[in-house]
Amino acid sequence: MTLEYRSCQPSDVNEAIPLMYSAGPEAFRYVFSVDYSEQAIDFLRYAFVKGKGEFGYNDHIVALDNNTIVGLVGRRSSRQNLAYTVVAAKQIFGFYGLFKGLKVIFRGLRFEAIVTPPTKGRVCLHNLGVSPDSRGKGFGQRMIEHFIAYEKQVNTTHVCLDVAATNPRAKSLYQRLGFVVKEQKNGKLKNKYGRGVDHETMEIELS
């Protein structure tokens, strides 16, 4: 079974957002749910169709099986860190307003102490998700392999990602593909909608 890949489009929002959200629902709710639990999903939809930034469609690709979207993965370069910060602030204030937006930014900064932006020279693989009906078929592994193959073509030297301590299956997959743990961060963040748990930063060096 062969997967096909293409860049995300704004019209993919209904398929893409559940996949993105599945990459870390508790973390998304911790940061972005202020008034109700599913507010994080509503914000992700808002940010996705805007195009730019950590959750915008511009820096994501989808995997298709028989013309059906089955997976999503995002790409973030260390060179984008400043731009992503500016875009995130604009999107947060645009969605929540000033007072609630400040709350979200404060939570986001606390969570960013656990899951840090990529350091200089690194490309981060993030927001990886596979649809529930397509799990167990090796799609996640093939998506990561496709991601790494592309990075080799553009002469990226290091690819990094973060994995939650509550997701040992994902960590095992990353290790099989050659990623090694570089840093561990303790996470004890919690509110009534979500939490930020311990995370490990993993990295692979590309020859």
Disulfide bonds with the S-S distance in Angstrom:
none
